[in-house]
Amino acid sequence: MSRQVSPHAPSDEELTSLVHDAVAAPSMHNAQPWHFRYFRGTRTFELLADFDRAMPHSDPDTRGLHLGCGAALLNLRVAVIHEGRHPETRLLPDPTDPAMLASVRLTGSAGGESDLAALYPAIHQRHSSRYPFEETQIPEAVREALGAAARGEGATLSFPTSWHLRDVLELIQEAEARNVTAPDRDQDLAQWTQLDAHSATTDDDGVPQYAFGPRKRGGRAPMRDFAGARQVAGRDAADFERNPQLALVSTVHDRPEDWLRAGQAMQRVLLLATLKGLSTSFATQPFEWTDLRWPLRDPATGTGYQQLLLRLGYGPKGPRTPRRPVTEVLDIRP
């Protein structure tokens, strides 16, 4: 439930709290490629892309960067509504500045947005889980609710089954095989992962070794091994689910605006899934190869462009991964 709207301008403490909620969003390899500016005069946040945190080898067109920023934008909207205000949101408000991804103006009382307000408790509960999930099927009613959440952000959520699921899993395996022989992919992985215990507890971005999860010994779940060819002392191996439950997020078009919409849809789905007791992770491997992305769609019914692939199920919650201090990602201006 959202709070009563405050008639006064938000304080620095309130602004910091809102951005703290926003940056709990996931991003590719936890690179956190975002920056926020707040203008007191207009009560407006600006969300900017931090292209210094892009991945030139794994995400050359910055589509994945936009997805992460879209997730942070959704979190910000949810947090603003939770505070009792309305987030008047515009995507790509300045066509001359590709780094300017969105603006969010804080206006009057939030009305008719209870669905988003209800997601607020999940913002800091949601963490990617790279552990085995149960074979328990997600109920159809939950799938329908997750689909409705994606549609609320202008995207489509579909669950591959039967031969389509087999095709998707084969495409993921093909991408993983390519990654093994592509040295440039190791560069991105090495930059955004930490293997030593000291870095894992002191760095404020990237994927620490404690969040890698066990090595996959068996099963068909699409699990990226963040250790790559490197050894992690004391790391266990485990059998993962034989029948993974995957979901594709797609959009009608394939422009930066659509990537932002897909990122918001992704996060809305993830937050609702968390409230429904589901654990989640991502499979980005086939999206890192241009020729593997289009075949992910269902040729019989699929339309539009596939933007990301989620793995969902019932299983252990993932650990919290580090976040950069709000002081590094927020500028407050007159």
ZADO-76773 format. One record per residue (C-alpha): x, y, z. Coordinates in nm, 3 decimals, m for minus. Example, Ala and Ser with C-alpha at 12.3 -4.5 7.8 and 13.67 -1.06 7.14 Angstrom:
2
+---------+---------+---------+
|       x |       y |       z |
+---------+---------+---------+
|   1.230 |  m0.450 |   0.780 |
|   1.367 |  m0.106 |   0.714 |
+---------+---------+---------+
END
This chain:
334
+---------+---------+---------+
|       x |       y |       z |
+---------+---------+---------+
|   0.000 |   0.000 |   0.000 |
|   0.135 |   0.344 |  m0.088 |
|   0.174 |   0.614 |   0.174 |
|  m0.011 |   0.942 |   0.191 |
|   0.144 |   1.194 |  m0.046 |
|   0.356 |   1.459 |   0.115 |
|   0.280 |   1.819 |   0.010 |
|   0.642 |   1.926 |   0.045 |
|   0.936 |   1.866 |  m0.184 |
|   1.127 |   1.547 |  m0.103 |
|   1.425 |   1.584 |   0.128 |
|   1.776 |   1.464 |   0.043 |
|   1.713 |   1.164 |   0.267 |
|   1.396 |   1.077 |   0.074 |
|   1.572 |   1.117 |  m0.261 |
|   1.854 |   0.894 |  m0.146 |
|   1.603 |   0.632 |  m0.032 |
|   1.429 |   0.635 |  m0.371 |
|   1.753 |   0.582 |  m0.561 |
|   1.861 |   0.316 |  m0.310 |
|   1.546 |   0.128 |  m0.411 |
|   1.604 |   0.193 |  m0.783 |
|   1.957 |   0.051 |  m0.788 |
|   1.849 |  m0.278 |  m0.630 |
|   1.764 |  m0.374 |  m0.990 |
|   1.957 |  m0.646 |  m1.174 |
|   2.194 |  m0.566 |  m1.459 |
|   2.414 |  m0.772 |  m1.687 |
|   2.706 |  m0.905 |  m1.478 |
|   2.590 |  m0.660 |  m1.208 |
|   2.770 |  m0.377 |  m1.389 |
|   2.508 |  m0.123 |  m1.266 |
|   2.533 |   0.098 |  m1.578 |
|   2.319 |   0.388 |  m1.455 |
|   2.336 |   0.738 |  m1.312 |
|   2.061 |   0.957 |  m1.168 |
|   2.021 |   1.334 |  m1.157 |
|   1.752 |   1.508 |  m0.957 |
|   1.643 |   1.868 |  m1.020 |
|   1.475 |   2.031 |  m0.722 |
|   1.310 |   2.305 |  m0.928 |
|   1.105 |   2.064 |  m1.137 |
|   1.102 |   1.770 |  m0.893 |
|   1.235 |   1.553 |  m1.174 |
|   1.474 |   1.259 |  m1.185 |
|   1.677 |   1.192 |  m1.496 |
|   1.806 |   0.842 |  m1.562 |
|   2.126 |   0.833 |  m1.766 |
|   2.321 |   0.544 |  m1.912 |
|   2.678 |   0.503 |  m1.788 |
|   2.839 |   0.381 |  m2.110 |
|   3.173 |   0.339 |  m1.931 |
|   3.010 |   0.031 |  m1.778 |
|   2.904 |  m0.118 |  m2.111 |
|   3.038 |  m0.456 |  m2.227 |
|   3.185 |  m0.414 |  m2.573 |
|   3.216 |  m0.786 |  m2.642 |
|   2.904 |  m0.935 |  m2.482 |
|   2.670 |  m0.638 |  m2.538 |
|   2.808 |  m0.434 |  m2.831 |
|   2.480 |  m0.260 |  m2.914 |
|   2.414 |  m0.179 |  m2.543 |
|   2.077 |  m0.352 |  m2.557 |
|   2.154 |  m0.534 |  m2.233 |
|   2.264 |  m0.207 |  m2.074 |
|   1.925 |  m0.055 |  m2.159 |
|   1.747 |  m0.357 |  m2.009 |
|   1.925 |  m0.307 |  m1.678 |
|   1.850 |   0.064 |  m1.677 |
|   1.487 |  m0.014 |  m1.757 |
|   1.476 |  m0.242 |  m1.451 |
|   1.614 |   0.040 |  m1.234 |
|   1.351 |   0.273 |  m1.381 |
|   1.072 |   0.034 |  m1.285 |
|   1.207 |   0.012 |  m0.931 |
|   1.215 |   0.392 |  m0.910 |
|   0.854 |   0.415 |  m1.027 |
|   0.744 |   0.156 |  m0.770 |
|   0.931 |   0.337 |  m0.492 |
|   0.783 |   0.675 |  m0.589 |
|   0.431 |   0.532 |  m0.585 |
|   0.503 |   0.365 |  m0.252 |
|   0.588 |   0.710 |  m0.114 |
|   0.244 |   0.833 |  m0.225 |
|   0.352 |   1.031 |  m0.532 |
|   0.291 |   0.980 |  m0.902 |
|   0.594 |   0.915 |  m1.130 |
|   0.523 |   1.101 |  m1.456 |
|   0.761 |   0.908 |  m1.679 |
|   0.901 |   0.981 |  m2.026 |
|   1.135 |   0.753 |  m2.217 |
|   1.423 |   0.902 |  m2.417 |
|   1.312 |   1.263 |  m2.352 |
|   1.607 |   1.416 |  m2.542 |
|   1.658 |   1.270 |  m2.892 |
|   1.994 |   1.446 |  m2.918 |
|   2.138 |   1.271 |  m2.611 |
|   2.144 |   0.888 |  m2.630 |
|   2.261 |   0.868 |  m2.269 |
|   1.941 |   1.037 |  m2.146 |
|   1.719 |   0.733 |  m2.103 |
|   1.421 |   0.861 |  m1.905 |
|   1.280 |   1.137 |  m1.690 |
|   1.053 |   1.086 |  m1.389 |
|   0.871 |   1.389 |  m1.255 |
|   0.725 |   1.358 |  m0.905 |
|   0.371 |   1.491 |  m0.918 |
|   0.060 |   1.464 |  m0.700 |
|  m0.093 |   1.170 |  m0.527 |
|  m0.049 |   0.826 |  m0.682 |
|  m0.385 |   0.704 |  m0.802 |
|  m0.491 |   0.383 |  m0.971 |
|  m0.145 |   0.229 |  m0.940 |
|  m0.200 |  m0.019 |  m0.660 |
|  m0.058 |  m0.306 |  m0.869 |
|   0.280 |  m0.134 |  m0.880 |
|   0.266 |  m0.019 |  m0.518 |
|   0.209 |  m0.378 |  m0.407 |
|   0.543 |  m0.479 |  m0.560 |
|   0.749 |  m0.259 |  m0.328 |
|   0.830 |  m0.526 |  m0.063 |
|   0.993 |  m0.740 |  m0.332 |
|   1.249 |  m0.478 |  m0.440 |
|   1.503 |  m0.582 |  m0.177 |
|   1.386 |  m0.943 |  m0.153 |
|   1.462 |  m1.023 |  m0.517 |
|   1.807 |  m1.166 |  m0.586 |
|   1.921 |  m1.384 |  m0.876 |
|   1.939 |  m1.749 |  m0.771 |
|   2.196 |  m1.969 |  m0.942 |
|   2.095 |  m2.278 |  m0.747 |
|   1.895 |  m2.582 |  m0.859 |
|   1.517 |  m2.540 |  m0.863 |
|   1.252 |  m2.801 |  m0.792 |
|   1.070 |  m2.982 |  m1.072 |
|   0.739 |  m2.840 |  m0.940 |
|   0.540 |  m2.676 |  m1.219 |
|   0.446 |  m2.311 |  m1.186 |
|   0.064 |  m2.294 |  m1.168 |
|  m0.111 |  m2.159 |  m1.474 |
|  m0.270 |  m1.880 |  m1.271 |
|   0.075 |  m1.757 |  m1.168 |
|   0.197 |  m1.771 |  m1.529 |
|  m0.103 |  m1.568 |  m1.637 |
|  m0.036 |  m1.308 |  m1.367 |
|   0.327 |  m1.279 |  m1.476 |
|   0.215 |  m1.238 |  m1.836 |
|  m0.023 |  m0.962 |  m1.736 |
|   0.264 |  m0.788 |  m1.552 |
|   0.472 |  m0.785 |  m1.870 |
|   0.180 |  m0.657 |  m2.077 |
|   0.141 |  m0.374 |  m1.829 |
|   0.479 |  m0.246 |  m1.949 |
|   0.415 |  m0.297 |  m2.320 |
|   0.591 |  m0.633 |  m2.357 |
|   0.494 |  m0.998 |  m2.400 |
|   0.594 |  m1.287 |  m2.174 |
|   0.581 |  m1.638 |  m2.320 |
|   0.677 |  m1.977 |  m2.177 |
|   0.848 |  m2.207 |  m2.429 |
|   0.734 |  m2.567 |  m2.408 |
|   0.779 |  m2.891 |  m2.600 |
|   0.990 |  m2.859 |  m2.916 |
|   1.021 |  m2.480 |  m2.875 |
|   1.181 |  m2.529 |  m2.532 |
|   1.419 |  m2.786 |  m2.681 |
|   1.517 |  m2.540 |  m2.953 |
|   1.577 |  m2.264 |  m2.699 |
|   1.796 |  m2.491 |  m2.485 |
|   1.995 |  m2.594 |  m2.793 |
|   2.052 |  m2.229 |  m2.884 |
|   2.178 |  m2.163 |  m2.532 |
|   2.418 |  m2.458 |  m2.560 |
|   2.542 |  m2.326 |  m2.894 |
|   2.606 |  m1.983 |  m2.739 |
|   2.792 |  m2.140 |  m2.446 |
|   3.009 |  m2.343 |  m2.684 |
|   3.096 |  m2.029 |  m2.878 |
|   3.178 |  m1.842 |  m2.558 |
|   3.434 |  m2.107 |  m2.465 |
|   3.632 |  m2.042 |  m2.784 |
|   3.582 |  m1.664 |  m2.798 |
|   3.859 |  m1.500 |  m2.590 |
|   3.693 |  m1.159 |  m2.599 |
|   3.400 |  m1.296 |  m2.395 |
|   3.642 |  m1.393 |  m2.119 |
|   3.750 |  m1.030 |  m2.098 |
|   3.402 |  m0.913 |  m2.001 |
|   3.363 |  m1.202 |  m1.756 |
|   3.701 |  m1.138 |  m1.593 |
|   3.627 |  m0.767 |  m1.554 |
|   3.293 |  m0.818 |  m1.382 |
|   3.355 |  m1.118 |  m1.155 |
|   3.556 |  m1.150 |  m0.835 |
|   3.715 |  m1.477 |  m0.731 |
|   3.914 |  m1.380 |  m0.422 |
|   3.734 |  m1.345 |  m0.091 |
|   3.866 |  m0.994 |  m0.025 |
|   3.727 |  m0.850 |  m0.350 |
|   3.401 |  m1.036 |  m0.301 |
|   3.343 |  m0.849 |   0.025 |
|   3.485 |  m0.508 |  m0.067 |
|   3.393 |  m0.446 |  m0.432 |
|   3.061 |  m0.271 |  m0.492 |
|   2.980 |  m0.405 |  m0.838 |
|   3.020 |  m0.720 |  m1.046 |
|   2.935 |  m1.079 |  m0.948 |
|   3.123 |  m1.204 |  m0.638 |
|   3.223 |  m1.568 |  m0.619 |
|   2.976 |  m1.637 |  m0.337 |
|   2.692 |  m1.565 |  m0.586 |
|   2.818 |  m1.800 |  m0.861 |
|   2.618 |  m2.092 |  m0.727 |
|   2.737 |  m2.451 |  m0.768 |
|   2.886 |  m2.589 |  m1.089 |
|   2.629 |  m2.772 |  m1.298 |
|   2.688 |  m3.145 |  m1.279 |
|   2.371 |  m3.249 |  m1.457 |
|   2.031 |  m3.127 |  m1.573 |
|   1.918 |  m2.898 |  m1.853 |
|   1.887 |  m2.564 |  m1.676 |
|   2.073 |  m2.291 |  m1.869 |
|   2.335 |  m2.190 |  m1.613 |
|   2.624 |  m1.961 |  m1.700 |
|   2.939 |  m2.055 |  m1.511 |
|   3.071 |  m1.718 |  m1.395 |
|   3.401 |  m1.882 |  m1.300 |
|   3.466 |  m1.967 |  m1.663 |
|   3.781 |  m2.179 |  m1.684 |
|   3.900 |  m2.053 |  m1.346 |
|   3.893 |  m2.267 |  m1.032 |
|   3.703 |  m2.158 |  m0.720 |
|   3.825 |  m2.328 |  m0.405 |
|   3.557 |  m2.516 |  m0.212 |
|   3.288 |  m2.473 |  m0.477 |
|   3.036 |  m2.755 |  m0.493 |
|   2.870 |  m2.917 |  m0.794 |
|   2.499 |  m2.997 |  m0.817 |
|   2.234 |  m3.146 |  m1.043 |
|   1.996 |  m2.884 |  m1.179 |
|   1.638 |  m2.925 |  m1.299 |
|   1.575 |  m3.164 |  m1.586 |
|   1.276 |  m2.962 |  m1.705 |
|   1.366 |  m2.595 |  m1.663 |
|   1.085 |  m2.341 |  m1.677 |
|   1.190 |  m2.052 |  m1.897 |
|   1.014 |  m1.734 |  m2.005 |
|   1.089 |  m1.507 |  m2.299 |
|   1.022 |  m1.132 |  m2.290 |
|   0.959 |  m0.980 |  m2.632 |
|   0.857 |  m0.645 |  m2.780 |
|   0.696 |  m0.545 |  m3.108 |
|   0.992 |  m0.331 |  m3.216 |
|   1.365 |  m0.335 |  m3.142 |
|   1.464 |   0.023 |  m3.062 |
|   1.628 |   0.163 |  m2.747 |
|   1.280 |   0.264 |  m2.628 |
|   1.169 |  m0.098 |  m2.663 |
|   1.474 |  m0.219 |  m2.471 |
|   1.378 |   0.014 |  m2.186 |
|   1.020 |  m0.115 |  m2.195 |
|   1.146 |  m0.473 |  m2.190 |
|   1.368 |  m0.394 |  m1.891 |
|   1.073 |  m0.250 |  m1.703 |
|   0.860 |  m0.552 |  m1.797 |
|   1.138 |  m0.785 |  m1.684 |
|   1.161 |  m0.619 |  m1.345 |
|   0.785 |  m0.606 |  m1.298 |
|   0.772 |  m0.980 |  m1.370 |
|   1.065 |  m1.050 |  m1.135 |
|   0.913 |  m0.854 |  m0.848 |
|   0.576 |  m1.023 |  m0.885 |
|   0.745 |  m1.363 |  m0.916 |
|   0.930 |  m1.293 |  m0.590 |
|   0.601 |  m1.214 |  m0.413 |
|   0.459 |  m1.539 |  m0.554 |
|   0.739 |  m1.738 |  m0.391 |
|   0.943 |  m1.799 |  m0.706 |
|   1.318 |  m1.777 |  m0.747 |
|   1.464 |  m1.642 |  m1.070 |
|   1.779 |  m1.606 |  m1.277 |
|   1.876 |  m1.510 |  m1.632 |
|   2.011 |  m1.677 |  m1.944 |
|   2.175 |  m1.406 |  m2.153 |
|   2.410 |  m1.628 |  m2.355 |
|   2.215 |  m1.649 |  m2.685 |
|   2.145 |  m1.276 |  m2.682 |
|   2.519 |  m1.211 |  m2.699 |
|   2.530 |  m1.358 |  m3.051 |
|   2.329 |  m1.169 |  m3.313 |
|   2.246 |  m1.474 |  m3.524 |
|   2.114 |  m1.675 |  m3.227 |
|   1.869 |  m1.418 |  m3.099 |
|   1.603 |  m1.431 |  m3.373 |
|   1.565 |  m1.815 |  m3.369 |
|   1.463 |  m1.798 |  m3.003 |
|   1.113 |  m1.696 |  m3.107 |
|   0.837 |  m1.949 |  m3.163 |
|   0.804 |  m1.954 |  m3.545 |
|   0.443 |  m2.071 |  m3.517 |
|   0.311 |  m1.795 |  m3.294 |
|   0.597 |  m1.562 |  m3.212 |
|   0.600 |  m1.202 |  m3.325 |
|   0.830 |  m0.915 |  m3.250 |
|   1.179 |  m0.930 |  m3.102 |
|   1.304 |  m1.145 |  m2.817 |
|   1.477 |  m0.929 |  m2.557 |
|   1.566 |  m1.157 |  m2.266 |
|   1.522 |  m1.502 |  m2.119 |
|   1.426 |  m1.575 |  m1.759 |
|   1.455 |  m1.896 |  m1.560 |
|   1.190 |  m1.936 |  m1.292 |
|   1.107 |  m2.197 |  m1.035 |
|   1.079 |  m2.294 |  m0.672 |
|   1.413 |  m2.316 |  m0.499 |
|   1.670 |  m2.142 |  m0.277 |
|   1.680 |  m1.765 |  m0.281 |
|   1.997 |  m1.612 |  m0.415 |
|   2.232 |  m1.401 |  m0.204 |
|   2.239 |  m1.024 |  m0.214 |
|   2.505 |  m0.893 |  m0.451 |
|   2.690 |  m0.563 |  m0.390 |
|   2.563 |  m0.223 |  m0.499 |
|   2.747 |   0.103 |  m0.551 |
|   2.679 |   0.369 |  m0.286 |
|   2.397 |   0.605 |  m0.376 |
|   2.643 |   0.895 |  m0.341 |
|   2.822 |   0.761 |  m0.652 |
|   2.512 |   0.737 |  m0.871 |
|   2.299 |   1.036 |  m0.765 |
|   2.354 |   1.407 |  m0.825 |
|   2.107 |   1.652 |  m0.667 |
|   2.083 |   1.986 |  m0.843 |
|   1.887 |   2.310 |  m0.786 |
+---------+---------+---------+
END
